[in-house]
Amino acid sequence: MSDTIPRPDAAKAISGVVIRFAGDSGDGMQLTGDRFTTSSALLGNDLATFPDYPAEIRAPAGTVNGVSAFQVRIADHEISTPGDFADVLIAMNPAALKAELHKLPLGTIVIVNQDTFDERNLKKAGYAENQLEDDTLKGYTLYQVPMTSLTVEAVKELGVKPRDADRSKNLFALGLVSWMYSRPPEPTLEWIRQRFGRDSLVAASNEAAFKAGHAFGETAELFESPVEIHSAPLTPGTYTNINGNTALAWGLVAAGQLAGTPLFLGSYPITPASTILHELSKHKNFGVRTFQAEDEIAAITSAIGASFGGHLGITSTSGPGIALKGEAMGLAISLELPLLVIDIQRGGPSTGLPTKTEAADLLQAMYGRHSESPLPVLAAKSPSHCFEVAIEAARIALTYRTPVIILSDGYLANGTEPWLLPDVTTLQKIDPDFASGPNHVTADGIEEHWPYLRDPETLARNWAIPGTPGLMHRIGGIEKEDGSGNISYEPGNHERMIRLRAAKIAGIAKTIAPLEVEGDADADLLVLGWGSTWGAIGAAVDTVRSEGHRVARAHLVHLNPMPANLGEIVKGRKKILVPEMNLGQLTKLIRAEFLVDATCVSKVQGQPFTGGELSAHILAALKEIS
């Protein structure tokens, strides 16, 4: 085979496509989907992805519970979701077909690895009959491709054993789909050489498999013709394809640079938050220090210690870890130190669905600590938005001397989208405002440092780095006397400190931008969202409005305190819909705070909302109030 692959001459243009790769967890579907995404990003398409991992990490091979999928939507226009359903399904085995087929509308293109539909694999998937030979796929556009045997044949001359050759069949599938959608092959070929370069035989077999898949699409005469999707009209600049956890990590690095403070991450590995630890560990050159702790409690207390020493302390986890960190968060509230607590939400309770998405930790973030212990809560709305949320959370933590919880979820953490790299010179500096000298004079005229004297505007206490000459002080978990920081059991002082800490958090609302209402601002129906529902809500509202209906939408990033104008926005509406991946947690808060009749649209299936699902709920609500 030649080193390059000729591009098809006669490709017809389409506006977009949703492709879902599905196979056994060992079939490399995440890798295949990621490479197809990268090729599409290089062409300038707008895109959104949804990696869908099996709920069981080590499910038996060939079973439905072990199916791993990757959905990618590419388009020549702006999009906000990875698509409601696939236009094309690539099923690498019977289990993948069984797991995915019920999600597909009739007419969907289904490409199967014909070689895997043998008696053994059919039995593992729970099929009594071969679905390729009955009416199961009637109404779908079915292509049966012997991917395994063609891959074995392609690499045979390299001396690769059939068992080893089987591992490259995902590259055959990638080559085939790359031909179908006119993806440039050269970047993938170069990636194969770099990724597998340490083992020349593995690199050569994967390259041969990719080329064989591409050639099969071109010569087999099964497919009408390749298609192409033109570049999307994106704002000019330098883009990268980024997922939510990477964006969070980069935002934290940027925040440290903007504040001139070192970063310290204390973290215990947990799905789906662990990649934040992995990414931050690469950036020691930016003053980042990472510590993989022995448990969740050690992780957060090490971060609190780092903040006491003048660093920006960070800890990352998921819902179960937030529960374990609760007491230490109370300590950080009492100490009034900056701390970032990142919660990448997942299905629960307990171990629950560790690889599936959910957004049911909001009430835990708001109230999951003992006593009166309010803290700011922010939620990211898209993978790239995680960068902005990290910086905003750091600004609040450093300015107001408080722990801040950042809520993301598995859908945002693993999903990707193109991100226009910001001009770092436009990012606003953050002033940590360390104490530099004594701030109190005693009756005897002695200058000393009082750690709990407050800024009259922000109510933030003094932050003095231990060891700074003349600024000796102590802080701890026992209640402090206002100002001096001495231990105090006086009842009136305790209430004063409780109210001061609450007023400090409430006062953050003064620095939050007013909440924007999009769509028809004065519409009777408002769709109010938070977190990763942003994309599906936007797609649904746009669809319904395009059909002539009037709908308003607003999306909360700051959940505590909420924007000051939220009350004005929700009052007077005939209907407020709140889509949530829980049983109505934000809905409860809105009803309690503003005494309005908000209605939850709930989904807790380990899967994100689709635009179509929300469109149906919006239309039903409009019918109710018409």
C-alpha positions as CSV (number, residue, x, y, z in Angstrom):
1,M,0.0,0.0,0.0
2,S,1.1,3.6,-0.6
3,D,1.8,6.0,2.3
4,T,-1.1,8.2,1.4
5,I,-4.7,7.6,0.5
6,P,-6.3,9.4,-2.4
7,R,-9.3,11.5,-1.5
8,P,-12.6,10.8,-3.3
9,D,-13.4,13.1,-6.1
10,A,-17.2,13.0,-6.1
11,A,-18.4,13.7,-2.6
12,K,-21.8,15.2,-1.9
13,A,-22.2,17.8,0.8
14,I,-24.5,17.4,3.8
15,S,-25.0,19.8,6.8
16,G,-24.1,17.3,9.5
17,V,-24.2,13.8,10.8
18,V,-24.3,11.9,14.1
19,I,-22.2,8.8,14.3
20,R,-22.2,6.3,17.2
21,F,-19.3,3.8,17.5
22,A,-20.3,0.8,19.8
23,G,-18.5,-2.4,20.7
24,D,-17.0,-4.3,23.5
25,S,-15.1,-2.3,26.1
26,G,-11.9,-3.8,24.7
27,D,-12.7,-2.9,21.1
28,G,-11.3,0.6,21.3
29,M,-14.5,2.5,20.6
30,Q,-13.4,5.6,22.7
31,L,-10.1,5.8,20.9
32,T,-11.9,5.3,17.5
33,G,-14.4,8.0,18.2
34,D,-11.8,10.4,19.5
35,R,-9.7,10.0,16.4
36,F,-12.7,10.6,14.2
37,T,-13.5,13.7,16.2
38,T,-9.9,15.0,15.9
39,S,-10.0,14.6,12.1
40,S,-13.3,16.5,12.0
41,A,-11.9,19.3,14.2
42,L,-9.0,19.7,11.8
43,L,-11.6,20.3,9.0
44,G,-13.2,23.1,11.0
45,N,-16.5,21.4,11.8
46,D,-18.4,22.3,14.9
47,L,-18.8,19.2,16.9
48,A,-20.0,17.7,20.2
49,T,-19.2,14.3,21.6
50,F,-20.7,11.9,24.2
51,P,-18.4,9.1,25.4
52,D,-20.8,6.5,26.9
53,Y,-18.8,4.1,29.1
54,P,-20.2,0.8,30.3
55,A,-21.6,1.0,33.9
56,E,-19.6,-2.1,34.8
57,I,-15.9,-1.5,34.5
58,R,-15.0,-5.1,34.0
59,A,-18.2,-6.6,32.5
60,P,-17.7,-9.9,30.7
61,A,-16.6,-9.5,27.1
62,G,-19.3,-9.7,24.5
63,T,-22.2,-9.0,26.9
64,V,-24.6,-6.0,26.7
65,N,-23.3,-4.7,30.1
66,G,-19.8,-4.5,28.6
67,V,-20.8,-2.3,25.6
68,S,-18.8,0.9,25.3
69,A,-20.0,3.6,22.9
70,F,-18.9,7.0,21.6
71,Q,-21.2,9.4,19.9
72,V,-20.0,12.3,17.8
73,R,-21.9,14.9,16.0
74,I,-20.2,17.0,13.3
75,A,-21.8,19.9,11.5
76,D,-21.2,22.9,9.2
77,H,-23.2,25.1,11.6
78,E,-23.2,25.8,15.3
79,I,-24.4,23.0,17.5
80,S,-24.8,22.5,21.3
81,T,-25.5,18.8,21.7
82,P,-24.1,15.5,20.4
83,G,-27.4,14.7,18.8
84,D,-30.6,13.1,19.9
85,F,-29.9,9.8,18.1
86,A,-27.4,8.4,15.6
87,D,-27.7,8.7,11.9
88,V,-25.0,6.0,11.6
89,L,-24.3,3.1,14.0
90,I,-21.1,1.1,13.8
91,A,-21.7,-2.1,15.8
92,M,-18.7,-4.2,16.4
93,N,-20.5,-7.2,17.8
94,P,-24.0,-8.6,18.6
95,A,-24.0,-7.1,22.1
96,A,-23.4,-3.6,20.7
97,L,-26.3,-4.0,18.2
98,K,-28.6,-5.2,21.0
99,A,-27.6,-2.3,23.3
100,E,-28.0,0.4,20.7
101,L,-30.7,-0.7,18.1
102,H,-33.7,0.3,20.2
103,K,-32.4,3.9,20.3
104,L,-32.3,4.3,16.5
105,P,-35.1,5.6,14.2
106,L,-36.0,3.6,11.2
107,G,-33.8,4.4,8.2
108,T,-30.6,4.7,10.3
109,I,-27.5,3.3,8.6
110,V,-26.3,0.3,10.6
111,I,-22.8,-1.0,9.8
112,V,-22.0,-4.3,11.6
113,N,-18.9,-6.4,11.9
114,Q,-20.3,-9.5,10.2
115,D,-17.6,-11.8,11.5
116,T,-18.7,-11.5,15.1
117,F,-22.2,-12.7,14.6
118,D,-21.4,-16.3,15.4
119,E,-23.3,-18.6,17.8
120,R,-21.0,-17.9,20.7
121,N,-21.3,-14.1,20.5
122,L,-25.0,-14.2,19.8
123,K,-25.5,-16.3,22.9
124,K,-23.5,-13.9,25.0
125,A,-25.6,-11.0,23.8
126,G,-28.8,-12.9,24.6
127,Y,-29.9,-13.5,21.0
128,A,-31.6,-16.8,20.2
129,E,-31.3,-16.1,16.5
130,N,-28.9,-14.3,14.2
131,Q,-30.4,-10.8,13.9
132,L,-28.7,-10.3,10.5
133,E,-30.8,-13.1,9.1
134,D,-34.3,-12.3,10.3
135,D,-36.5,-9.2,10.2
136,T,-34.9,-7.4,13.1
137,L,-33.1,-4.9,10.9
138,K,-35.9,-4.5,8.4
139,G,-36.4,-0.8,7.9
140,Y,-32.8,0.1,8.6
141,T,-30.0,0.5,6.0
142,L,-27.8,-2.4,6.9
143,Y,-24.2,-2.9,5.7
144,Q,-22.5,-6.2,6.7
145,V,-18.8,-5.8,6.6
146,P,-16.4,-8.7,7.6
147,M,-14.1,-6.3,9.5
148,T,-12.2,-8.9,11.5
149,S,-11.3,-11.2,8.6
150,L,-10.4,-8.2,6.3
151,T,-8.2,-6.8,9.1
152,V,-6.5,-10.2,9.5
153,E,-5.9,-10.4,5.8
154,A,-4.6,-6.8,5.6
155,V,-1.9,-7.5,8.2
156,K,-1.0,-11.1,7.3
157,E,2.0,-10.1,5.2
158,L,3.4,-8.3,8.3
159,G,3.5,-11.5,10.2
160,V,0.8,-10.5,12.7
161,K,-1.0,-13.4,14.4
162,P,-4.8,-13.5,13.9
163,R,-5.4,-13.0,17.6
164,D,-3.2,-9.9,17.6
165,A,-4.7,-8.7,14.3
166,D,-8.2,-8.7,15.9
167,R,-7.1,-5.7,18.1
168,S,-6.7,-3.5,15.0
169,K,-10.3,-4.0,13.7
170,N,-11.3,-0.7,15.2
171,L,-8.8,1.1,13.0
172,F,-10.4,-0.7,10.0
173,A,-13.8,0.7,11.1
174,L,-12.2,4.1,11.5
175,G,-10.8,3.9,8.0
176,L,-14.1,3.0,6.5
177,V,-16.0,5.8,8.3
178,S,-13.2,8.3,7.4
179,W,-13.8,7.4,3.7
180,M,-17.6,7.7,4.0
181,Y,-17.4,11.2,5.5
182,S,-14.3,12.5,3.6
183,R,-12.1,12.8,6.7
184,P,-8.5,13.5,5.8
185,P,-6.5,10.3,6.4
186,E,-3.0,11.8,6.8
187,P,-3.5,13.1,10.4
188,T,-4.7,9.7,11.5
189,L,-1.8,7.9,9.8
190,E,0.6,10.3,11.5
191,W,-1.1,9.8,14.8
192,I,-0.8,6.0,14.5
193,R,2.9,6.3,13.8
194,Q,3.5,8.5,16.9
195,R,1.2,6.7,19.2
196,F,2.5,3.2,18.4
197,G,5.9,4.1,17.3
198,R,7.6,2.2,20.1
199,D,6.3,-1.1,18.7
200,S,6.9,-1.0,14.9
201,L,4.8,-4.1,14.3
202,V,1.8,-2.7,16.2
203,A,2.1,0.6,14.4
204,A,2.4,-1.1,11.0
205,S,-0.7,-3.4,11.6
206,N,-2.8,-0.5,12.8
207,E,-1.8,1.6,9.8
208,A,-2.6,-1.3,7.4
209,A,-6.0,-1.9,9.1
210,F,-6.9,1.8,8.7
211,K,-5.9,1.8,5.0
212,A,-7.8,-1.4,4.4
213,G,-10.9,0.0,5.9
214,H,-10.5,3.2,3.7
215,A,-9.9,1.1,0.6
216,F,-12.9,-1.1,1.4
217,G,-15.2,1.9,1.4
218,E,-13.8,3.0,-1.9
219,T,-13.9,-0.3,-3.8
220,A,-16.6,-2.5,-2.2
221,E,-19.4,-0.7,-4.0
222,L,-21.6,-1.2,-1.0
223,F,-22.0,2.5,-0.4
224,E,-23.4,5.1,-2.8
225,S,-20.7,7.7,-2.5
226,P,-18.7,9.5,0.2
227,V,-20.1,12.7,1.6
228,E,-18.5,15.7,3.1
229,I,-19.4,18.3,5.7
230,H,-18.0,21.8,5.2
231,S,-16.4,23.9,7.9
232,A,-18.6,25.7,10.3
233,P,-18.6,29.5,10.4
234,L,-16.6,29.8,13.7
235,T,-15.0,32.9,15.0
236,P,-11.5,33.2,13.6
237,G,-8.7,32.1,15.9
238,T,-6.9,29.1,17.3
239,Y,-9.1,26.3,18.4
240,T,-8.5,23.1,20.3
241,N,-10.8,20.2,20.9
242,I,-11.3,20.1,24.7
243,N,-13.2,18.1,27.3
244,G,-14.6,19.5,30.6
245,N,-12.0,18.0,32.9
246,T,-9.1,19.3,30.9
247,A,-10.8,22.7,30.6
248,L,-11.2,22.8,34.4
249,A,-7.6,22.0,34.9
250,W,-6.4,24.6,32.5
251,G,-8.8,27.2,34.1
252,L,-7.2,26.4,37.5
253,V,-3.7,26.9,36.0
254,A,-4.8,30.2,34.5
255,A,-6.4,31.3,37.8
256,G,-3.1,30.6,39.7
257,Q,-1.3,32.7,37.2
258,L,-3.8,35.5,37.3
259,A,-3.6,35.6,41.1
260,G,0.2,35.0,41.3
261,T,-0.4,32.1,43.8
262,P,0.8,28.5,43.6
263,L,-1.8,25.8,43.2
264,F,-2.1,22.7,45.3
265,L,-4.4,19.8,44.4
266,G,-5.1,17.2,47.0
267,S,-7.1,14.5,45.4
268,Y,-8.1,10.8,45.9
269,P,-8.8,9.1,42.5
270,I,-12.5,8.6,41.7
271,T,-14.5,8.3,38.5
272,P,-15.1,10.6,36.7
273,A,-12.9,13.2,38.4
274,S,-9.5,11.5,38.2
275,T,-8.4,13.1,34.9
276,I,-8.2,16.5,36.6
277,L,-5.4,15.1,38.8
278,H,-3.8,13.6,35.8
279,E,-3.9,16.9,33.8
280,L,-2.8,19.2,36.6
281,S,0.2,16.9,37.4
282,K,1.6,17.8,34.0
283,H,1.9,21.5,34.9
284,K,4.5,21.8,37.6
285,N,6.2,24.6,35.5
286,F,3.2,26.8,36.4
287,G,3.7,26.3,40.1
288,V,1.2,23.4,40.4
289,R,1.7,20.8,43.0
290,T,-0.4,17.6,43.1
291,F,-0.8,15.1,45.9
292,Q,-2.6,11.7,45.4
293,A,-3.9,11.2,49.0
294,E,-4.8,7.9,50.7
295,D,-8.4,8.9,51.1
296,E,-10.9,11.7,50.5
297,I,-10.5,13.3,54.0
298,A,-6.7,13.5,53.6
299,A,-7.1,15.0,50.2
300,I,-9.2,18.0,51.4
301,T,-7.3,18.6,54.6
302,S,-4.1,18.7,52.7
303,A,-5.6,21.3,50.4
304,I,-6.8,23.3,53.4
305,G,-3.3,23.2,54.8
306,A,-1.9,24.5,51.5
307,S,-4.4,27.4,51.6
308,F,-3.2,28.2,55.1
309,G,0.3,28.4,53.7
310,G,-0.7,30.9,51.0
311,H,-1.5,28.5,48.1
312,L,-4.8,28.2,46.3
313,G,-5.9,24.8,47.7
314,I,-8.0,22.6,45.5
315,T,-9.6,19.1,45.9
316,S,-11.5,17.2,43.2
317,T,-13.9,14.3,43.6
318,S,-17.4,13.0,42.8
319,G,-20.5,12.8,44.9
320,P,-19.4,10.0,47.3
321,G,-16.2,12.0,48.0
322,I,-18.2,15.2,48.7
323,A,-20.0,13.3,51.5
324,L,-16.7,12.3,53.1
325,K,-15.3,15.8,52.8
326,G,-18.2,17.5,54.6
327,E,-16.6,18.0,58.0
328,A,-13.4,19.4,56.5
329,M,-15.4,21.8,54.4
330,G,-17.0,23.0,57.6
331,L,-13.5,23.5,59.0
332,A,-12.5,25.6,55.9
333,I,-15.6,27.7,56.4
334,S,-14.7,28.4,60.0
335,L,-11.1,29.1,59.1
336,E,-12.4,31.4,56.2
337,L,-9.7,30.2,53.8
338,P,-9.9,30.1,50.0
339,L,-10.5,26.5,48.8
340,L,-11.9,25.0,45.6
341,V,-13.9,21.8,45.9
342,I,-14.7,20.2,42.5
343,D,-17.5,17.7,42.3
344,I,-17.8,15.8,39.0
345,Q,-21.2,14.3,39.5
346,R,-22.2,10.8,38.6
347,G,-25.0,8.3,39.1
348,G,-25.7,7.3,42.7
349,P,-26.3,6.9,45.5
350,S,-23.2,5.0,46.8
351,T,-21.2,3.4,44.0
352,G,-24.4,3.8,41.9
353,L,-23.5,4.2,38.2
354,P,-19.9,5.4,38.4
355,T,-19.4,5.8,34.6
356,K,-22.8,7.4,34.0
357,T,-23.8,11.0,34.3
358,E,-26.2,12.6,36.8
359,A,-26.6,16.0,38.5
360,A,-28.1,15.1,41.8
361,D,-25.5,16.7,44.2
362,L,-26.9,20.2,44.2
363,L,-28.7,20.0,47.6
364,Q,-25.6,18.2,49.0
365,A,-23.5,21.1,47.7
366,M,-25.9,23.7,49.2
367,Y,-26.6,22.0,52.6
368,G,-24.5,18.9,53.0
369,R,-22.5,20.2,56.1
370,H,-23.3,20.6,59.7
371,S,-24.6,23.8,61.3
372,E,-25.0,27.1,59.4
373,S,-22.2,26.7,56.8
374,P,-23.1,28.5,53.5
375,L,-20.6,28.6,50.7
376,P,-20.7,29.6,47.0
377,V,-21.8,27.0,44.5
378,L,-21.1,27.3,40.7
379,A,-22.0,25.0,37.9
380,A,-20.4,24.7,34.5
381,K,-22.7,24.5,31.4
382,S,-20.5,23.0,28.7
383,P,-17.1,21.4,28.4
384,S,-15.3,24.6,27.4
385,H,-17.2,26.7,29.9
386,C,-15.5,24.7,32.6
387,F,-12.4,26.9,32.0
388,E,-14.4,30.1,32.8
389,V,-16.0,28.6,35.8
390,A,-12.7,27.6,37.3
391,I,-11.4,31.1,37.1
392,E,-14.6,32.6,38.5
393,A,-14.6,30.2,41.4
394,A,-11.0,31.1,42.1
395,R,-11.9,34.8,42.0
396,I,-14.6,34.3,44.6
397,A,-12.6,32.0,46.8
398,L,-9.6,34.3,46.9
399,T,-11.5,37.6,47.2
400,Y,-14.0,36.4,49.9
401,R,-11.8,33.9,51.7
402,T,-14.2,31.0,51.4
403,P,-14.5,27.5,50.1
404,V,-16.3,27.3,46.7
405,I,-17.9,24.2,45.2
406,I,-17.7,23.7,41.4
407,L,-20.3,21.4,40.0
408,S,-19.7,19.5,36.8
409,D,-20.8,16.0,35.7
410,G,-19.7,13.0,33.8
411,Y,-21.3,14.3,30.6
412,L,-19.3,17.5,30.6
413,A,-16.1,15.9,32.0
414,N,-15.8,13.5,29.1
415,G,-17.6,15.3,26.3
416,T,-15.6,17.5,23.9
417,E,-16.2,20.5,21.8
418,P,-14.1,23.0,19.8
419,W,-12.8,25.8,22.1
420,L,-11.4,29.1,20.9
421,L,-8.2,29.7,22.9
422,P,-8.6,33.0,24.8
423,D,-6.2,35.9,24.6
424,V,-4.7,35.5,28.1
425,T,-3.9,39.2,28.2
426,T,-7.6,39.9,28.4
427,L,-8.2,37.8,31.5
428,Q,-8.7,39.9,34.6
429,K,-6.1,39.7,37.3
430,I,-7.1,38.3,40.7
431,D,-5.7,40.1,43.8
432,P,-5.2,37.7,46.7
433,D,-4.5,40.7,48.9
434,F,-2.2,39.0,51.4
435,A,-1.7,40.9,54.7
436,S,1.6,42.7,54.8
437,G,1.6,44.3,58.2
438,P,-0.2,44.7,61.6
439,N,-3.8,45.7,61.4
440,H,-4.7,46.5,65.0
441,V,-3.3,48.7,67.7
442,T,-4.0,47.7,71.3
443,A,-4.9,50.1,74.1
444,D,-1.3,50.0,75.1
445,G,-0.3,51.2,71.6
446,I,1.1,47.8,70.6
447,E,0.7,46.9,66.9
448,E,-0.5,43.3,66.3
449,H,-2.3,41.2,63.8
450,W,-5.9,40.3,64.2
451,P,-6.8,37.5,61.7
452,Y,-10.6,38.1,61.8
453,L,-10.7,41.8,61.0
454,R,-12.8,42.2,57.9
455,D,-12.8,44.2,54.7
456,P,-15.9,46.5,55.1
457,E,-17.0,45.9,51.5
458,T,-16.5,42.1,51.1
459,L,-16.5,41.1,54.8
460,A,-13.5,38.9,53.9
461,R,-11.1,38.4,56.8
462,N,-7.4,39.1,56.7
463,W,-5.2,36.4,55.0
464,A,-1.7,36.3,56.4
465,I,0.8,33.7,55.3
466,P,2.4,32.0,58.3
467,G,5.9,33.1,58.9
468,T,5.4,36.7,57.7
469,P,7.2,38.9,60.2
470,G,4.9,40.5,62.7
471,L,1.8,38.6,61.6
472,M,1.8,35.8,64.1
473,H,-1.8,34.4,64.5
474,R,-3.7,31.2,65.0
475,I,-6.9,29.9,63.5
476,G,-8.8,26.7,64.1
477,G,-12.2,24.9,64.1
478,I,-13.4,26.2,67.5
479,E,-15.5,29.4,67.3
480,K,-13.4,32.6,67.1
481,E,-13.9,36.0,68.6
482,D,-14.8,38.5,66.0
483,G,-11.7,40.5,65.1
484,S,-9.0,39.0,67.4
485,G,-9.6,35.4,66.5
486,N,-9.3,34.3,70.1
487,I,-11.4,31.3,71.1
488,S,-14.8,32.4,72.2
489,Y,-17.8,30.6,73.8
490,E,-19.8,33.8,74.2
491,P,-23.3,33.2,72.8
492,G,-23.7,36.6,71.2
493,N,-20.3,36.3,69.5
494,H,-21.2,33.0,68.0
495,E,-24.4,34.3,66.5
496,R,-22.5,37.4,65.2
497,M,-19.9,35.1,63.5
498,I,-22.7,32.9,62.0
499,R,-24.4,36.0,60.6
500,L,-21.2,37.5,59.3
501,R,-20.2,34.4,57.4
502,A,-23.7,34.1,55.9
503,A,-23.7,37.9,55.0
504,K,-20.3,37.5,53.3
505,I,-21.5,34.7,51.0
506,A,-24.8,36.6,50.3
507,G,-22.8,39.7,49.4
508,I,-21.1,37.9,46.6
509,A,-24.3,38.5,44.6
510,K,-23.2,42.1,44.2
511,T,-20.3,41.0,41.9
512,I,-22.4,38.5,39.8
513,A,-23.5,39.7,36.4
514,P,-27.3,39.9,36.0
515,L,-28.9,36.7,34.7
516,E,-29.7,37.0,31.0
517,V,-33.0,35.9,29.5
518,E,-32.8,34.5,25.9
519,G,-35.5,33.9,23.4
520,D,-38.7,35.7,24.0
521,A,-37.8,37.6,27.2
522,D,-41.4,38.3,28.2
523,A,-42.9,34.9,27.2
524,D,-45.4,33.3,29.6
525,L,-43.2,30.1,29.6
526,L,-39.6,30.2,31.0
527,V,-37.3,27.3,30.8
528,L,-34.8,27.6,33.6
529,G,-31.7,25.4,33.7
530,W,-28.4,24.7,35.4
531,G,-25.4,22.6,34.6
532,S,-25.1,20.4,31.5
533,T,-28.7,20.8,30.6
534,W,-27.7,24.0,28.8
535,G,-27.1,22.4,25.4
536,A,-30.3,20.4,25.3
537,I,-32.4,23.3,26.6
538,G,-30.9,25.6,23.9
539,A,-31.6,23.1,21.1
540,A,-35.2,22.5,22.4
541,V,-36.1,26.2,22.8
542,D,-34.6,27.0,19.4
543,T,-36.7,24.2,17.8
544,V,-39.9,25.3,19.4
545,R,-39.4,29.0,18.7
546,S,-38.7,28.1,15.0
547,E,-42.2,26.6,14.9
548,G,-43.7,30.0,15.9
549,H,-44.0,29.5,19.7
550,R,-42.9,32.1,22.3
551,V,-40.5,30.7,24.9
552,A,-37.9,32.3,27.2
553,R,-34.9,30.6,28.7
554,A,-32.3,31.4,31.3
555,H,-29.4,29.4,32.7
556,L,-27.9,29.6,36.1
557,V,-24.1,29.3,36.6
558,H,-24.1,30.9,40.1
559,L,-26.4,28.7,42.3
560,N,-25.4,30.2,45.6
561,P,-25.8,33.0,45.8
562,M,-28.1,33.3,42.9
563,P,-28.1,36.4,40.6
564,A,-29.8,39.3,42.2
565,N,-32.3,39.7,39.3
566,L,-33.5,36.1,39.3
567,G,-36.6,37.0,41.4
568,E,-37.7,39.5,38.8
569,I,-37.2,37.0,36.0
570,V,-39.3,34.2,37.5
571,K,-42.1,36.3,39.0
572,G,-45.2,36.7,36.8
573,R,-44.6,33.7,34.5
574,K,-47.5,31.4,33.8
575,K,-45.2,28.4,33.7
576,I,-41.6,27.7,34.7
577,L,-40.0,24.5,33.6
578,V,-36.8,23.3,35.3
579,P,-35.1,20.4,33.4
580,E,-32.8,18.5,35.9
581,M,-30.9,15.3,35.9
582,N,-32.3,14.6,39.4
583,L,-35.8,14.6,41.0
584,G,-36.2,18.4,41.2
585,Q,-33.5,19.9,43.4
586,L,-33.2,23.3,41.8
587,T,-36.9,23.3,41.5
588,K,-37.3,23.0,45.3
589,L,-34.9,25.9,45.8
590,I,-36.7,28.1,43.3
591,R,-40.1,27.4,44.8
592,A,-38.8,28.0,48.4
593,E,-36.9,31.2,47.6
594,F,-39.3,32.9,45.2
595,L,-42.7,31.3,46.0
596,V,-43.4,30.5,42.3
597,D,-44.9,27.4,40.8
598,A,-41.8,25.9,39.2
599,T,-42.2,22.4,37.6
600,C,-39.4,19.9,37.3
601,V,-38.7,18.0,34.1
602,S,-36.7,15.1,35.6
603,K,-34.4,12.5,34.1
604,V,-32.2,10.2,36.1
605,Q,-31.2,7.4,33.7
606,G,-27.5,8.0,33.6
607,Q,-28.0,9.7,30.2
608,P,-28.2,13.4,29.4
609,F,-31.3,15.0,28.1
610,T,-31.9,15.2,24.3
611,G,-33.3,18.3,22.6
612,G,-36.2,16.2,21.3
613,E,-37.2,15.1,24.9
614,L,-37.3,18.7,26.1
615,S,-39.1,20.0,23.0
616,A,-41.9,17.6,23.8
617,H,-42.1,18.9,27.4
618,I,-42.1,22.5,26.3
619,L,-44.8,22.0,23.7
620,A,-46.9,20.2,26.4
621,A,-46.4,23.1,28.8
622,L,-47.4,25.6,26.1
623,K,-50.6,23.7,25.5
624,E,-51.4,23.8,29.2
625,I,-51.2,27.6,29.4
626,S,-52.7,28.4,26.1
